[in-house]
Amino acid sequence: MVEVPSSIKNQELVAKRRRQIIEASSKLFFEKGFDRTTMREISKASGLTMGSLYDYVRSKDDILVLVYKDVVERFRRSLGENPEEAWEAGPEGLEGMLRRSLHQMYKLSKAVQLLYRESWSKRKNVHLQMREIDRRYIENFTHLLIKGQQKGWLRVKHPRVTADLIMLVLSLPALREWSLFSVEPEAVIDTVVDFVMKGLSARPLSE
């Protein structure tokens, strides 16, 4: 995973302070935009002095990377403590993972919208770091798809492309929020899960 350096050696303290920074900056970035938000505003909103803030991050670009890592980590956790074990359950395990991921997407919709809006434009260094984080996540999901195919309960033409396609579909609640605001979340989740499961030709292990 891409690491953002810190001058503080106590990792528990780093995690605690960065949580404050992520929560404060995410709100500011979404409300004001990345470019119009200042480090001084982030310092004040996170309850840290300017000097202390720079102990944990070097720049706003670092903060944007931390926000992205946080979103990816939350999605990773939504797959379960051990995705490999969930995969052993066949289609039921996959369906559970999809539902948890979609529920998480609703919780993180503002952060996901922020990242799509800000991170893939003119900040080349940030873009490269996020690509690396994304690549590793997609690789893990691709591995799970290949495993399901080997066990005979999935039919996938191209696992790598399919992993990207699933991630795009799972982003629907955030990226199409303006269109889906009048639809109950559970209806959206049921529809997306049904769409993905049928697209993968997922079928019970007993067949």
One Martini backbone bead per residue (centre of mass of N, CA, C, O) as a GRO file, in nm:
protein
  207
    1MET     BB    1   0.099   0.034   0.019
    2VAL     BB    2   0.070   0.356   0.017
    3GLU     BB    3   0.283   0.591   0.179
    4VAL     BB    4   0.260   0.843   0.429
    5PRO     BB    5   0.468   1.040   0.572
    6SER     BB    6   0.609   1.070   0.913
    7SER     BB    7   0.766   1.216   1.205
    8ILE     BB    8   0.605   1.012   1.365
    9LYS     BB    9   0.646   0.705   1.550
   10ASN     BB   10   0.365   0.684   1.670
   11GLN     BB   11   0.117   0.499   1.525
   12GLU     BB   12  -0.132   0.557   1.699
   13LEU     BB   13  -0.113   0.865   1.676
   14VAL     BB   14  -0.122   0.884   1.373
   15ALA     BB   15  -0.401   0.755   1.337
   16LYS     BB   16  -0.559   0.957   1.509
   17ARG     BB   17  -0.481   1.224   1.364
   18ARG     BB   18  -0.564   1.132   1.075
   19ARG     BB   19  -0.859   1.104   1.138
   20GLN     BB   20  -0.905   1.402   1.190
   21ILE     BB   21  -0.807   1.500   0.912
   22ILE     BB   22  -0.999   1.341   0.730
   23GLU     BB   23  -1.271   1.445   0.843
   24ALA     BB   24  -1.219   1.750   0.804
   25SER     BB   25  -1.127   1.759   0.500
   26SER     BB   26  -1.365   1.623   0.362
   27LYS     BB   27  -1.569   1.845   0.427
   28LEU     BB   28  -1.415   2.083   0.300
   29PHE     BB   29  -1.376   1.973   0.013
   30PHE     BB   30  -1.679   1.941  -0.049
   31GLU     BB   31  -1.770   2.241   0.013
   32LYS     BB   32  -1.506   2.409  -0.133
   33GLY     BB   33  -1.278   2.253  -0.228
   34PHE     BB   34  -0.954   2.189  -0.267
   35ASP     BB   35  -0.827   2.468  -0.361
   36ARG     BB   36  -0.996   2.648  -0.132
   37THR     BB   37  -0.848   2.489   0.075
   38THR     BB   38  -0.674   2.524   0.371
   39MET     BB   39  -0.448   2.434   0.607
   40ARG     BB   40  -0.564   2.615   0.828
   41GLU     BB   41  -0.852   2.498   0.817
   42ILE     BB   42  -0.768   2.208   0.882
   43SER     BB   43  -0.637   2.266   1.150
   44LYS     BB   44  -0.889   2.376   1.293
   45ALA     BB   45  -1.093   2.135   1.231
   46SER     BB   46  -0.883   1.911   1.369
   47GLY     BB   47  -0.729   2.039   1.631
   48LEU     BB   48  -0.459   2.156   1.504
   49THR     BB   49  -0.171   2.268   1.459
   50MET     BB   50   0.031   2.353   1.213
   51GLY     BB   51   0.279   2.199   1.313
   52SER     BB   52   0.130   1.930   1.369
   53LEU     BB   53   0.017   1.876   1.090
   54TYR     BB   54   0.317   1.850   0.958
   55ASP     BB   55   0.375   1.574   1.110
   56TYR     BB   56   0.148   1.403   0.921
   57VAL     BB   57   0.182   1.608   0.677
   58ARG     BB   58   0.294   1.788   0.379
   59SER     BB   59   0.003   1.810   0.230
   60LYS     BB   60  -0.286   1.807   0.053
   61ASP     BB   61  -0.212   1.563  -0.115
   62ASP     BB   62  -0.177   1.373   0.122
   63ILE     BB   63  -0.470   1.393   0.218
   64LEU     BB   64  -0.604   1.278  -0.036
   65VAL     BB   65  -0.469   1.003  -0.008
   66LEU     BB   66  -0.589   0.935   0.270
   67VAL     BB   67  -0.882   0.940   0.183
   68TYR     BB   68  -0.857   0.715  -0.026
   69LYS     BB   69  -0.749   0.494   0.162
   70ASP     BB   70  -0.995   0.495   0.349
   71VAL     BB   71  -1.205   0.405   0.143
   72VAL     BB   72  -1.067   0.140   0.057
   73GLU     BB   73  -1.057   0.014   0.342
   74ARG     BB   74  -1.364   0.005   0.386
   75PHE     BB   75  -1.416  -0.183   0.150
   76ARG     BB   76  -1.239  -0.412   0.242
   77ARG     BB   77  -1.401  -0.462   0.509
   78SER     BB   78  -1.677  -0.526   0.361
   79LEU     BB   79  -1.570  -0.819   0.270
   80GLY     BB   80  -1.424  -0.897   0.524
   81GLU     BB   81  -1.185  -1.053   0.705
   82ASN     BB   82  -1.219  -1.320   0.494
   83PRO     BB   83  -1.273  -1.349   0.165
   84GLU     BB   84  -1.190  -1.643   0.113
   85GLU     BB   85  -1.408  -1.770   0.294
   86ALA     BB   86  -1.656  -1.644   0.157
   87TRP     BB   87  -1.596  -1.783  -0.121
   88GLU     BB   88  -1.661  -2.077  -0.022
   89ALA     BB   89  -1.985  -2.012  -0.031
   90GLY     BB   90  -2.017  -1.875  -0.290
   91PRO     BB   91  -2.277  -1.688  -0.393
   92GLU     BB   92  -2.345  -1.603  -0.102
   93GLY     BB   93  -2.076  -1.462  -0.048
   94LEU     BB   94  -2.093  -1.258  -0.279
   95GLU     BB   95  -2.359  -1.122  -0.203
   96GLY     BB   96  -2.265  -1.019   0.072
   97MET     BB   97  -2.036  -0.840  -0.035
   98LEU     BB   98  -2.208  -0.656  -0.213
   99ARG     BB   99  -2.396  -0.546   0.007
  100ARG     BB  100  -2.179  -0.424   0.191
  101SER     BB  101  -2.059  -0.233  -0.024
  102LEU     BB  102  -2.319  -0.067  -0.078
  103HIS     BB  103  -2.362   0.035   0.206
  104GLN     BB  104  -2.088   0.180   0.213
  105MET     BB  105  -2.140   0.371  -0.025
  106TYR     BB  106  -2.359   0.536   0.115
  107LYS     BB  107  -2.168   0.637   0.346
  108LEU     BB  108  -1.934   0.737   0.110
  109SER     BB  109  -2.047   0.926  -0.117
  110LYS     BB  110  -1.905   1.200  -0.067
  111ALA     BB  111  -1.613   1.097  -0.090
  112VAL     BB  112  -1.638   0.981  -0.377
  113GLN     BB  113  -1.717   1.242  -0.517
  114LEU     BB  114  -1.466   1.396  -0.440
  115LEU     BB  115  -1.254   1.210  -0.578
  116TYR     BB  116  -1.365   1.235  -0.867
  117ARG     BB  117  -1.338   1.550  -0.878
  118GLU     BB  118  -1.019   1.590  -0.769
  119SER     BB  119  -0.799   1.338  -0.829
  120TRP     BB  120  -0.817   1.313  -1.176
  121SER     BB  121  -0.661   1.566  -1.280
  122LYS     BB  122  -0.382   1.781  -1.202
  123ARG     BB  123  -0.255   1.562  -0.990
  124LYS     BB  124  -0.020   1.351  -1.071
  125ASN     BB  125   0.093   1.231  -0.807
  126VAL     BB  126  -0.178   1.150  -0.689
  127HIS     BB  127  -0.273   0.977  -0.922
  128LEU     BB  128  -0.048   0.761  -0.899
  129GLN     BB  129  -0.111   0.670  -0.610
  130MET     BB  130  -0.408   0.586  -0.663
  131ARG     BB  131  -0.350   0.376  -0.877
  132GLU     BB  132  -0.199   0.184  -0.686
  133ILE     BB  133  -0.425   0.133  -0.487
  134ASP     BB  134  -0.632   0.034  -0.698
  135ARG     BB  135  -0.471  -0.200  -0.819
  136ARG     BB  136  -0.459  -0.377  -0.562
  137TYR     BB  137  -0.761  -0.409  -0.523
  138ILE     BB  138  -0.827  -0.533  -0.802
  139GLU     BB  139  -0.641  -0.776  -0.777
  140ASN     BB  140  -0.792  -0.910  -0.542
  141PHE     BB  141  -1.064  -0.938  -0.691
  142THR     BB  142  -0.959  -1.102  -0.927
  143HIS     BB  143  -0.872  -1.346  -0.760
  144LEU     BB  144  -1.160  -1.419  -0.666
  145LEU     BB  145  -1.278  -1.471  -0.947
  146ILE     BB  146  -1.088  -1.699  -1.026
  147LYS     BB  147  -1.166  -1.886  -0.796
  148GLY     BB  148  -1.467  -1.914  -0.875
  149GLN     BB  149  -1.406  -2.035  -1.153
  150GLN     BB  150  -1.244  -2.286  -1.056
  151LYS     BB  151  -1.500  -2.393  -0.883
  152GLY     BB  152  -1.765  -2.342  -1.093
  153TRP     BB  153  -1.960  -2.066  -1.005
  154LEU     BB  154  -1.820  -1.905  -1.242
  155ARG     BB  155  -1.847  -1.672  -1.533
  156VAL     BB  156  -1.547  -1.540  -1.687
  157LYS     BB  157  -1.387  -1.381  -1.939
  158HIS     BB  158  -1.250  -1.118  -1.768
  159PRO     BB  159  -1.145  -1.062  -1.459
  160ARG     BB  160  -1.023  -0.774  -1.469
  161VAL     BB  161  -1.261  -0.632  -1.606
  162THR     BB  162  -1.478  -0.729  -1.407
  163ALA     BB  163  -1.368  -0.587  -1.156
  164ASP     BB  164  -1.405  -0.300  -1.268
  165LEU     BB  165  -1.708  -0.321  -1.327
  166ILE     BB  166  -1.801  -0.374  -1.038
  167MET     BB  167  -1.689  -0.111  -0.916
  168LEU     BB  168  -1.865   0.074  -1.087
  169VAL     BB  169  -2.142  -0.034  -0.992
  170LEU     BB  170  -2.089   0.019  -0.683
  171SER     BB  171  -2.085   0.346  -0.742
  172LEU     BB  172  -2.378   0.433  -0.805
  173PRO     BB  173  -2.487   0.579  -0.541
  174ALA     BB  174  -2.281   0.819  -0.590
  175LEU     BB  175  -2.270   0.890  -0.910
  176ARG     BB  176  -2.619   0.868  -0.910
  177GLU     BB  177  -2.766   1.035  -0.686
  178TRP     BB  178  -2.930   1.249  -0.852
  179SER     BB  179  -3.116   1.006  -0.976
  180LEU     BB  180  -3.162   0.813  -0.692
  181PHE     BB  181  -3.297   0.978  -0.450
  182SER     BB  182  -3.604   0.836  -0.486
  183VAL     BB  183  -3.465   0.568  -0.418
  184GLU     BB  184  -3.442   0.307  -0.239
  185PRO     BB  185  -3.163   0.159  -0.132
  186GLU     BB  186  -3.262  -0.141  -0.138
  187ALA     BB  187  -3.345  -0.132  -0.437
  188VAL     BB  188  -3.066  -0.075  -0.548
  189ILE     BB  189  -2.918  -0.315  -0.425
  190ASP     BB  190  -3.089  -0.542  -0.546
  191THR     BB  191  -3.036  -0.466  -0.844
  192VAL     BB  192  -2.727  -0.482  -0.848
  193VAL     BB  193  -2.696  -0.771  -0.747
  194ASP     BB  194  -2.860  -0.904  -0.971
  195PHE     BB  195  -2.687  -0.802  -1.206
  196VAL     BB  196  -2.416  -0.932  -1.121
  197MET     BB  197  -2.500  -1.228  -1.080
  198LYS     BB  198  -2.599  -1.267  -1.373
  199GLY     BB  199  -2.337  -1.174  -1.518
  200LEU     BB  200  -2.169  -1.422  -1.366
  201SER     BB  201  -2.333  -1.686  -1.346
  202ALA     BB  202  -2.422  -1.745  -1.067
  203ARG     BB  203  -2.414  -2.064  -0.891
  204PRO     BB  204  -2.466  -2.321  -0.725
  205LEU     BB  205  -2.254  -2.569  -0.605
  206SER     BB  206  -2.460  -2.817  -0.666
  207GLU     BB  207  -2.461  -2.793  -0.994
   0.00000   0.00000   0.00000
